[in-house]
Amino acid sequence: MSGKSFQKKAWTALGISLASLLVLSACSSNSGKKASGGGSTPKDTVVLGTTDKIVTIDPAGSYDNGSFTVENNVYPFLYNFPYGSDVPEPDIAAEKGAFSEDGLSYTVKLKEGLKFANGHDLTASDVVFSFERVVTIGENGKDLGNGPSSLLADMESVEATDDTTVVFHLKTANNVTWEQVLATPAGPIVDEEVFSPDDLTPDADIVKAKAFAGPLVIDTYAINDSVAYSKNEDYQGIYGDAAAGKYQVKYYADASNMKLDIQNNKIDVAFRSLTATDIEDLEAKDNVKVHEGPGGELRYMTFNLAIQPFGTATEEADEAKALAVRQAIAHSINRQEIADNVYKGTYDPAYSFVPSSFTGFTASLKEAYGDGQGGADVDKAKEVLETAGVKTPLAINIQYNGDHYGSSSPDEYAAVKQQLEETGLFTVNLAQTEWSTYSKDRVITDDSNGSYPIYQLGWFPDFSDADNYLTPFFGKDNFIHNGYDSKEVQDQLAAEISDLDHDSRTKKIEGLQTTLAKDLPTLPLLEGKQIAVSGTDVKGVEDTLDASFKFRYGAISK
């Protein structure tokens, strides 16, 4: 992209291979100090557990909860969210930015004297480099379709006018979401002396180079096994000093093992994802505490418009029949049954593309499909297929992932299969794929139409605004990469993000959901809360379970 005023620093190739990951020593090798309350974790270290998976800690190559949780703790942002707030405030920015008179440029001033943990200066040049490489790597496909470049769809260019001044040139005047976008997975500021400008940088290289300037730094790293952090003494951002000196995160392949470890105080905090049964059981224990935060998670099915039945790349391609299949599936699903039977009320039905707690929500799917009350309507499903000339029962393939979206996913999709097959209109073949393969094979690329006709996805918001459930999903070059490309929706998106009138913008967001309900590129199923479990001696969990939807380790201590 154009607009770079200052020459980039030379990228330093560190020559570290992916195989040379730093191995984290086991917890038991720590000092013999114990946490209070009978636990077995070191007193000076907060030990956390998760079943989330890391794709990469290079921000240009990941747009998933597991990766971003790491990134948000070790990289700085121009803006971030204070504890307990969903309004972004300056992190390494010196002050709030300002729009130009025409609303198409946004200027940010940096704090003076910023440095990375390796001693490199952090200047406006690094900021420009960081945003440009996200776009470049998204465009050249080196992110394998998993990067956050769709969040920067409104950025025309970015430039540094001096060492502490950055100017973003935007496509939409007065973009009301722009400050929040700067705090998303597209917003981490990286060291241009370490990172490649046009390709992903291996995690081992990043860790070896100490290319961090956030609240924490990574000391040792073994991907999806364990990561050890310590406080970044040079951090100058919004969160101040971390509440504990050290943090250690353990990655679990099985939620049941994580449940046992939090129950036995072998870890201090368990965050994402325990099963509904595990949570119910832990609520009855005296030595742990279950914390709930604001909702915002969406679980949904995605239709690959190229290879779904009658999709654009199939031999029997027929747009009307393809839409009828999507609509018939929507008529056949009873979300409340899945929420009650699989998730025991820890999730609620999702009746739109925006969660019910967000301004602008309208129950567009509840109104358009099923019995109008949230239940299924087999007669409507049958009618829409017959009208389109689709022969039944229709064989469909649905792919899901059992490790990334929680260990209840097999039960969730078994329930979906049962509901669809009970209509007599579908025969369903379910298949499960491990996340590292799943995340690559699901997307449509220049070389592939994707591998899964219908598949599971989940979403954790980047910021607390309805647009974050719309533009990244359905804008031009969106992150789903399922072949959905609607000029009508793209125009509606451009209109809502530039509307400064609250009521008018809300109506536009409602209208978007109505349009999407007709097209059905995805089918939302469930919306969920944030849930974490901690030992009774642990402090600060409730501070980070806020409407920013960012899990910040530095809030937690014991």
C-alpha positions as CSV (number, residue, x, y, z in Angstrom):
1,M,0.0,0.0,0.0
2,S,1.1,3.5,-0.7
3,G,1.5,6.4,1.7
4,K,4.6,5.4,3.7
5,S,6.7,8.5,4.3
6,F,9.6,7.1,6.2
7,Q,11.9,4.3,5.0
8,K,11.3,1.0,6.8
9,K,14.0,-0.4,9.0
10,A,15.7,-3.5,7.5
11,W,13.9,-6.7,8.4
12,T,16.3,-8.8,10.4
13,A,16.1,-12.5,9.4
14,L,16.8,-14.5,12.6
15,G,17.1,-17.8,10.8
16,I,15.2,-19.7,13.4
17,S,13.3,-22.7,12.1
18,L,9.7,-23.6,13.2
19,A,11.2,-26.8,14.7
20,S,13.2,-24.9,17.2
21,L,10.3,-24.0,19.5
22,L,11.4,-23.2,22.9
23,V,10.2,-25.8,25.3
24,L,8.6,-24.8,28.6
25,S,9.7,-26.5,31.7
26,A,7.0,-28.2,33.7
27,C,5.3,-26.5,36.6
28,S,6.7,-29.0,39.0
29,S,10.3,-27.7,38.4
30,N,9.3,-24.4,40.0
31,S,10.0,-23.6,43.6
32,G,8.2,-25.6,46.2
33,K,6.0,-22.7,47.2
34,K,2.3,-23.6,47.2
35,A,-0.8,-21.4,46.6
36,S,-3.0,-20.8,49.6
37,G,-6.1,-23.0,49.8
38,G,-4.3,-26.3,49.3
39,G,-3.4,-25.8,45.7
40,S,-0.2,-27.0,44.0
41,T,0.7,-23.9,41.9
42,P,3.7,-21.7,42.6
43,K,2.7,-18.8,44.8
44,D,4.4,-16.2,42.6
45,T,2.9,-17.5,39.3
46,V,-0.7,-17.5,38.1
47,V,-1.3,-20.8,36.2
48,L,-4.1,-20.8,33.7
49,G,-5.7,-23.5,31.6
50,T,-7.5,-23.5,28.2
51,T,-8.6,-25.8,25.5
52,D,-8.2,-23.0,22.9
53,K,-5.6,-23.6,20.2
54,I,-3.0,-21.2,18.9
55,V,-2.7,-20.9,15.1
56,T,0.2,-18.4,15.2
57,I,1.2,-15.5,17.3
58,D,2.0,-13.5,14.2
59,P,-1.0,-11.1,14.2
60,A,-1.2,-11.1,10.4
61,G,-1.9,-14.8,10.3
62,S,-4.5,-15.4,12.9
63,Y,-8.1,-14.3,13.6
64,D,-9.0,-16.8,16.3
65,N,-9.6,-16.6,20.1
66,G,-6.7,-18.8,21.1
67,S,-4.1,-16.8,19.1
68,F,-5.5,-13.4,19.9
69,T,-5.5,-14.0,23.6
70,V,-1.7,-14.4,23.4
71,E,-1.3,-11.4,21.1
72,N,-3.5,-9.1,23.3
73,N,-1.2,-9.8,26.3
74,V,2.1,-9.3,24.6
75,Y,1.6,-6.7,21.8
76,P,0.7,-3.0,22.3
77,F,-2.2,-1.3,20.5
78,L,-2.9,2.3,19.6
79,Y,-6.1,1.9,21.6
80,N,-7.3,-0.8,23.9
81,F,-10.2,-1.3,26.4
82,P,-9.8,-0.4,30.1
83,Y,-11.0,-3.0,32.5
84,G,-14.7,-2.9,32.8
85,S,-15.2,-0.7,29.7
86,D,-16.3,-1.3,26.1
87,V,-15.0,2.2,25.0
88,P,-11.4,2.2,23.6
89,E,-8.9,4.5,25.2
90,P,-5.2,5.3,24.3
91,D,-2.8,2.5,24.9
92,I,0.5,3.5,23.3
93,A,-1.3,6.5,21.6
94,A,-0.6,9.7,23.5
95,E,-4.2,10.9,23.3
96,K,-7.4,10.4,21.4
97,G,-7.0,10.6,17.6
98,A,-8.9,13.1,15.4
99,F,-10.7,13.0,12.1
100,S,-9.9,15.5,9.3
101,E,-12.5,18.0,8.3
102,D,-13.7,15.7,5.5
103,G,-13.7,12.7,7.8
104,L,-11.5,10.6,5.5
105,S,-8.2,10.9,7.5
106,Y,-7.6,9.9,11.1
107,T,-4.5,11.1,12.9
108,V,-2.9,9.5,16.0
109,K,0.0,10.7,18.0
110,L,2.2,8.2,19.8
111,K,3.7,8.5,23.3
112,E,7.4,9.5,23.3
113,G,10.2,7.0,24.1
114,L,8.3,3.8,23.4
115,K,10.5,0.6,23.1
116,F,10.0,-3.1,22.5
117,A,11.3,-5.6,25.1
118,N,14.4,-6.2,23.0
119,G,15.4,-2.5,23.2
120,H,14.3,-1.5,19.7
121,D,12.6,1.8,19.4
122,L,8.8,1.7,18.7
123,T,7.9,4.5,16.3
124,A,5.3,5.5,13.9
125,S,7.2,3.6,11.3
126,D,6.5,0.3,13.2
127,V,2.8,1.3,13.3
128,V,2.6,1.8,9.6
129,F,4.5,-1.4,9.0
130,S,2.1,-3.4,11.2
131,F,-1.0,-2.3,9.5
132,E,0.4,-2.5,6.0
133,R,1.7,-6.1,6.4
134,V,-1.7,-7.3,7.7
135,V,-3.3,-6.1,4.4
136,T,-0.4,-7.3,2.3
137,I,-0.3,-10.8,3.8
138,G,-4.1,-11.0,3.5
139,E,-3.9,-10.0,-0.2
140,N,-1.0,-12.4,-1.1
141,G,-2.7,-15.3,0.7
142,K,0.2,-16.1,3.0
143,D,-2.3,-16.0,5.9
144,L,-4.0,-19.0,4.4
145,G,-7.3,-17.2,4.8
146,N,-6.9,-17.0,8.6
147,G,-5.8,-13.4,9.0
148,P,-7.6,-10.3,10.2
149,S,-7.2,-8.2,7.1
150,S,-11.0,-8.0,6.6
151,L,-11.1,-5.7,9.6
152,L,-9.0,-3.2,7.7
153,A,-11.4,-3.1,4.7
154,D,-12.0,0.6,5.2
155,M,-8.3,1.5,5.3
156,E,-7.2,3.1,2.0
157,S,-3.6,3.7,3.1
158,V,-1.6,4.6,6.2
159,E,1.4,6.9,6.6
160,A,3.9,8.2,9.2
161,T,4.4,12.0,9.0
162,D,7.1,11.9,11.7
163,D,8.3,9.4,14.3
164,T,5.3,9.8,16.5
165,T,2.5,10.7,14.1
166,V,0.4,8.2,12.1
167,V,-2.3,9.1,9.6
168,F,-4.9,6.6,8.4
169,H,-6.6,7.4,5.1
170,L,-10.1,5.8,5.1
171,K,-12.6,5.0,2.4
172,T,-15.6,5.9,4.5
173,A,-16.0,9.4,6.1
174,N,-16.2,9.5,9.9
175,N,-16.1,5.7,10.4
176,V,-17.7,5.4,13.8
177,T,-16.0,2.0,14.4
178,W,-12.5,3.0,13.5
179,E,-11.1,3.5,17.0
180,Q,-12.5,0.1,18.0
181,V,-11.0,-1.5,14.9
182,L,-7.6,-0.3,16.1
183,A,-8.0,-2.4,19.2
184,T,-8.9,-5.6,17.3
185,P,-6.8,-8.5,16.0
186,A,-5.8,-6.3,13.1
187,G,-4.3,-3.8,15.6
188,P,-1.2,-5.3,17.4
189,I,1.9,-3.2,16.8
190,V,4.9,-5.4,15.8
191,D,8.6,-4.8,15.5
192,E,9.6,-4.2,11.8
193,E,13.1,-5.2,12.6
194,V,11.9,-8.7,13.4
195,F,8.7,-9.4,11.3
196,S,8.6,-10.0,7.6
197,P,6.7,-7.4,5.6
198,D,5.0,-9.9,3.3
199,D,5.0,-13.3,4.9
200,L,4.2,-14.8,8.3
201,T,7.1,-14.8,10.8
202,P,7.6,-18.1,12.7
203,D,6.5,-18.0,16.3
204,A,10.0,-19.2,17.4
205,D,11.6,-16.2,15.7
206,I,9.2,-13.8,17.5
207,V,9.8,-15.3,20.9
208,K,13.6,-15.4,20.4
209,A,13.7,-11.8,19.4
210,K,11.6,-10.6,22.3
211,A,9.5,-8.6,19.8
212,F,6.9,-7.6,22.5
213,A,5.8,-4.2,23.9
214,G,2.6,-5.2,25.6
215,P,1.9,-5.8,29.3
216,L,3.7,-9.2,29.3
217,V,6.6,-10.8,27.4
218,I,6.8,-14.5,26.5
219,D,9.7,-16.2,28.2
220,T,9.3,-19.8,27.0
221,Y,6.9,-21.1,24.3
222,A,5.7,-24.5,23.1
223,I,2.7,-24.1,20.8
224,N,-0.5,-25.5,22.2
225,D,1.4,-27.1,25.1
226,S,2.5,-24.3,27.4
227,V,3.5,-20.7,27.4
228,A,5.3,-18.8,30.2
229,Y,5.0,-15.0,30.6
230,S,6.6,-12.4,32.8
231,K,5.8,-8.8,33.4
232,N,7.1,-6.3,30.9
233,E,8.8,-3.6,33.0
234,D,8.9,-1.2,30.0
235,Y,5.2,-1.3,29.1
236,Q,3.7,2.2,29.0
237,G,0.2,1.4,28.1
238,I,-3.3,1.5,29.5
239,Y,-3.1,-1.5,31.8
240,G,-0.1,-0.5,33.9
241,D,1.9,-3.2,35.8
242,A,0.5,-6.7,35.7
243,A,-1.0,-7.8,39.0
244,A,1.4,-10.8,39.2
245,G,5.0,-11.2,38.2
246,K,4.6,-14.4,36.2
247,Y,1.9,-16.2,34.3
248,Q,1.9,-19.7,32.8
249,V,-0.8,-21.1,30.4
250,K,-1.3,-24.8,30.0
251,Y,-3.1,-26.0,26.8
252,Y,-5.4,-29.0,27.2
253,A,-6.5,-31.4,24.5
254,D,-9.3,-32.6,26.7
255,A,-11.6,-30.3,28.7
256,S,-12.2,-33.1,31.3
257,N,-8.5,-33.0,32.3
258,M,-8.7,-29.2,32.7
259,K,-11.8,-29.6,34.8
260,L,-9.9,-32.1,37.1
261,D,-6.9,-29.7,37.4
262,I,-9.0,-26.7,38.4
263,Q,-11.0,-28.8,40.8
264,N,-7.8,-30.1,42.4
265,N,-6.2,-26.6,42.4
266,K,-3.4,-27.7,40.0
267,I,-4.2,-24.6,38.0
268,D,-5.5,-21.3,39.2
269,V,-7.9,-20.4,36.4
270,A,-9.7,-22.4,33.7
271,F,-11.0,-20.3,30.8
272,R,-12.5,-21.8,27.6
273,S,-13.9,-24.3,27.3
274,L,-15.4,-26.4,29.9
275,T,-18.5,-28.5,29.1
276,A,-21.9,-27.5,30.5
277,T,-21.8,-30.6,32.7
278,D,-18.4,-29.6,34.1
279,I,-19.5,-26.1,34.9
280,E,-22.6,-27.4,36.7
281,D,-20.5,-29.8,38.7
282,L,-17.9,-27.1,39.6
283,E,-20.5,-24.7,40.8
284,A,-21.2,-27.2,43.6
285,K,-17.5,-27.2,44.8
286,D,-16.4,-25.1,47.7
287,N,-12.7,-24.7,46.6
288,V,-13.5,-23.0,43.2
289,K,-15.5,-20.1,42.0
290,V,-17.4,-19.9,38.7
291,H,-17.3,-16.4,37.1
292,E,-19.7,-15.2,34.4
293,G,-19.1,-12.3,32.0
294,P,-21.2,-10.5,29.4
295,G,-22.3,-12.6,26.4
296,G,-21.2,-12.2,22.8
297,E,-20.1,-15.5,21.6
298,L,-21.9,-16.9,18.5
299,R,-21.9,-20.5,17.3
300,Y,-23.1,-21.0,13.8
301,M,-23.1,-23.1,10.6
302,T,-21.5,-21.7,7.5
303,F,-22.6,-22.6,4.0
304,N,-19.9,-22.8,1.3
305,L,-21.7,-21.3,-1.6
306,A,-19.4,-23.0,-4.1
307,I,-19.7,-26.6,-3.0
308,Q,-22.9,-26.8,-0.9
309,P,-25.7,-28.7,-2.6
310,F,-26.4,-26.9,-5.9
311,G,-23.5,-24.5,-5.2
312,T,-21.8,-22.5,-7.9
313,A,-18.9,-24.9,-8.4
314,T,-21.1,-28.1,-8.5
315,E,-22.2,-29.9,-11.7
316,E,-25.8,-29.3,-10.8
317,A,-25.3,-25.6,-9.9
318,D,-28.6,-23.8,-9.3
319,E,-28.8,-20.6,-7.3
320,A,-32.5,-21.0,-6.5
321,K,-32.1,-24.6,-5.3
322,A,-29.0,-23.7,-3.3
323,L,-30.9,-21.0,-1.4
324,A,-33.9,-23.4,-0.9
325,V,-31.6,-25.9,0.8
326,R,-30.3,-23.2,3.2
327,Q,-33.8,-22.0,3.9
328,A,-35.1,-25.6,4.5
329,I,-32.3,-26.2,7.0
330,A,-33.2,-23.0,8.8
331,H,-36.8,-24.1,8.9
332,S,-35.8,-27.4,10.5
333,I,-33.6,-26.3,13.4
334,N,-34.9,-25.9,17.0
335,R,-32.2,-24.0,18.8
336,Q,-33.8,-24.1,22.2
337,E,-33.6,-27.9,22.2
338,I,-29.9,-27.7,21.5
339,A,-29.3,-25.1,24.2
340,D,-31.2,-27.0,26.8
341,N,-30.2,-30.6,26.0
342,V,-26.6,-30.1,25.0
343,Y,-25.6,-27.0,26.9
344,K,-27.9,-27.1,29.9
345,G,-28.8,-23.4,29.5
346,T,-25.2,-22.1,29.4
347,Y,-26.0,-21.0,25.8
348,D,-29.2,-19.3,24.5
349,P,-30.7,-19.6,21.0
350,A,-29.3,-17.1,18.5
351,Y,-32.1,-15.8,16.3
352,S,-30.0,-13.3,14.3
353,F,-26.5,-12.5,13.0
354,V,-26.0,-10.1,15.9
355,P,-26.4,-11.2,19.6
356,S,-29.5,-10.2,21.4
357,S,-27.6,-8.0,23.9
358,F,-26.3,-5.6,21.2
359,T,-27.9,-2.4,20.0
360,G,-29.5,-3.0,16.7
361,F,-30.5,-6.6,17.3
362,T,-33.6,-7.9,15.6
363,A,-34.8,-11.5,15.6
364,S,-34.7,-11.7,11.8
365,L,-34.2,-15.5,11.7
366,K,-37.0,-16.2,14.3
367,E,-39.4,-14.2,12.2
368,A,-38.4,-15.6,8.8
369,Y,-38.0,-19.3,9.6
370,G,-39.6,-22.2,11.5
371,D,-42.8,-21.7,13.4
372,G,-42.1,-18.0,14.2
373,Q,-41.6,-18.8,17.9
374,G,-38.1,-20.4,17.6
375,G,-39.3,-23.9,16.8
376,A,-39.0,-25.9,13.6
377,D,-41.6,-26.1,10.9
378,V,-41.2,-29.2,8.8
379,D,-44.1,-28.2,6.4
380,K,-42.3,-25.0,5.5
381,A,-39.1,-26.8,5.0
382,K,-40.8,-29.3,2.7
383,E,-42.6,-26.6,0.8
384,V,-39.5,-24.5,0.0
385,L,-37.7,-27.6,-1.3
386,E,-40.6,-28.7,-3.4
387,T,-41.1,-25.2,-4.9
388,A,-37.4,-25.1,-5.9
389,G,-37.6,-28.6,-7.4
390,V,-35.2,-30.2,-4.9
391,K,-35.7,-34.0,-4.6
392,T,-35.7,-35.4,-1.0
393,P,-34.3,-36.9,1.0
394,L,-31.2,-34.7,0.2
395,A,-27.8,-35.9,1.3
396,I,-25.7,-33.2,3.0
397,N,-22.3,-33.2,4.5
398,I,-21.6,-31.2,7.7
399,Q,-18.1,-30.7,9.1
400,Y,-17.4,-29.7,12.7
401,N,-14.4,-29.3,15.0
402,G,-14.2,-31.0,18.4
403,D,-11.2,-29.3,19.9
404,H,-11.4,-25.6,19.0
405,Y,-15.1,-24.9,19.8
406,G,-15.3,-27.1,22.9
407,S,-15.8,-30.7,23.7
408,S,-19.6,-30.5,23.4
409,S,-19.4,-29.8,19.7
410,P,-19.9,-33.5,18.8
411,D,-23.1,-33.5,20.9
412,E,-24.2,-30.2,19.3
413,Y,-23.8,-31.5,15.8
414,A,-25.3,-34.8,16.6
415,A,-28.4,-32.8,17.7
416,V,-28.4,-30.9,14.5
417,K,-28.1,-34.1,12.5
418,Q,-31.0,-35.6,14.4
419,Q,-33.2,-32.6,13.9
420,L,-32.6,-32.5,10.2
421,E,-33.0,-36.2,9.6
422,E,-36.2,-36.3,11.6
423,T,-37.8,-34.1,9.0
424,G,-37.4,-36.8,6.4
425,L,-36.0,-34.2,4.1
426,F,-32.3,-34.8,4.7
427,T,-29.7,-37.5,5.3
428,V,-26.7,-36.0,7.1
429,N,-23.1,-37.2,7.0
430,L,-21.2,-35.7,10.0
431,A,-17.4,-35.5,10.0
432,Q,-14.9,-34.1,12.5
433,T,-11.5,-32.5,11.7
434,E,-8.7,-31.3,13.9
435,W,-8.4,-27.5,14.0
436,S,-5.0,-26.9,12.4
437,T,-6.3,-28.7,9.3
438,Y,-9.9,-27.5,9.6
439,S,-9.0,-23.8,9.7
440,K,-7.1,-24.1,6.4
441,D,-9.4,-26.5,4.5
442,R,-12.7,-24.6,5.2
443,V,-11.9,-21.5,3.1
444,I,-12.3,-20.7,-0.6
445,T,-9.0,-19.5,-2.1
446,D,-7.7,-18.8,-5.5
447,D,-6.6,-22.5,-5.8
448,S,-9.5,-24.2,-3.9
449,N,-13.2,-24.1,-3.5
450,G,-12.8,-25.3,0.1
451,S,-13.4,-28.8,1.4
452,Y,-16.6,-28.5,3.5
453,P,-20.0,-27.8,2.0
454,I,-21.5,-26.9,5.4
455,Y,-19.4,-26.4,8.5
456,Q,-19.2,-25.1,12.0
457,L,-17.7,-21.8,13.0
458,G,-17.7,-19.7,16.2
459,W,-17.1,-16.1,16.9
460,F,-15.9,-14.0,19.8
461,P,-16.3,-10.3,19.2
462,D,-13.3,-8.0,18.7
463,F,-15.3,-5.0,20.2
464,S,-18.7,-4.4,21.6
465,D,-20.6,-3.1,18.5
466,A,-23.0,-4.9,16.2
467,D,-20.9,-4.1,13.2
468,N,-18.2,-6.5,14.4
469,Y,-20.7,-9.3,13.6
470,L,-21.4,-7.9,10.2
471,T,-18.5,-6.3,8.3
472,P,-15.9,-9.1,9.1
473,F,-18.5,-11.7,8.1
474,F,-20.2,-10.2,5.1
475,G,-18.1,-7.3,3.8
476,K,-15.9,-7.5,0.7
477,D,-13.0,-9.9,1.2
478,N,-14.5,-11.1,4.5
479,F,-12.8,-13.6,6.8
480,I,-15.3,-16.4,6.2
481,H,-14.3,-16.9,2.6
482,N,-17.4,-18.9,1.8
483,G,-18.2,-17.3,-1.6
484,Y,-20.7,-14.8,-0.3
485,D,-20.4,-11.5,-2.2
486,S,-23.4,-9.2,-2.0
487,K,-23.2,-5.6,-3.3
488,E,-26.5,-4.8,-1.5
489,V,-25.0,-5.9,1.8
490,Q,-21.7,-4.2,1.2
491,D,-23.6,-0.9,0.5
492,Q,-25.6,-1.3,3.6
493,L,-22.4,-1.9,5.7
494,A,-20.8,1.2,4.3
495,A,-23.9,3.2,5.2
496,E,-24.1,2.1,8.8
497,I,-20.5,2.6,9.7
498,S,-20.6,6.2,8.6
499,D,-23.9,7.1,10.2
500,L,-23.3,9.4,13.1
501,D,-27.0,9.4,14.2
502,H,-27.6,6.6,16.7
503,D,-31.2,5.9,15.8
504,S,-30.6,6.1,12.1
505,R,-27.6,3.7,12.4
506,T,-29.6,1.3,14.5
507,K,-32.3,1.1,11.8
508,K,-29.6,0.4,9.2
509,I,-28.2,-2.4,11.3
510,E,-31.7,-3.9,11.7
511,G,-32.1,-3.7,7.9
512,L,-28.9,-5.6,7.4
513,Q,-30.1,-8.5,9.5
514,T,-33.3,-8.7,7.4
515,T,-31.3,-8.8,4.2
516,L,-29.0,-11.5,5.5
517,A,-31.9,-13.6,6.7
518,K,-33.1,-13.8,3.1
519,D,-29.7,-14.8,1.8
520,L,-28.6,-17.1,4.6
521,P,-24.8,-17.2,4.0
522,T,-24.5,-18.4,7.6
523,L,-27.0,-19.8,10.1
524,P,-26.5,-18.7,13.7
525,L,-27.4,-21.3,16.2
526,L,-26.4,-20.3,19.7
527,E,-25.1,-17.3,21.7
528,G,-23.1,-17.7,24.9
529,K,-21.6,-16.0,27.9
530,Q,-18.0,-15.8,29.0
531,I,-17.3,-18.3,31.8
532,A,-14.2,-18.8,33.8
533,V,-13.5,-20.9,36.9
534,S,-10.8,-20.0,39.4
535,G,-9.5,-21.0,42.8
536,T,-11.0,-19.1,45.7
537,D,-7.7,-17.4,46.4
538,V,-7.5,-15.9,42.9
539,K,-8.3,-12.2,42.3
540,G,-9.1,-10.2,39.2
541,V,-10.9,-12.7,37.0
542,E,-14.1,-10.7,37.2
543,D,-12.2,-7.6,36.1
544,T,-11.2,-9.1,32.7
545,L,-14.5,-10.8,32.0
546,D,-16.0,-7.6,30.7
547,A,-17.7,-6.3,27.5
548,S,-14.3,-5.9,25.7
549,F,-14.3,-9.7,25.4
550,K,-10.5,-9.7,25.9
551,F,-9.0,-12.1,28.5
552,R,-6.1,-10.1,30.0
553,Y,-3.9,-12.1,32.2
554,G,-2.4,-9.0,33.8
555,A,-5.6,-8.4,35.8
556,I,-5.2,-11.7,37.7
557,S,-3.3,-12.4,40.8
558,K,-3.5,-14.5,44.0
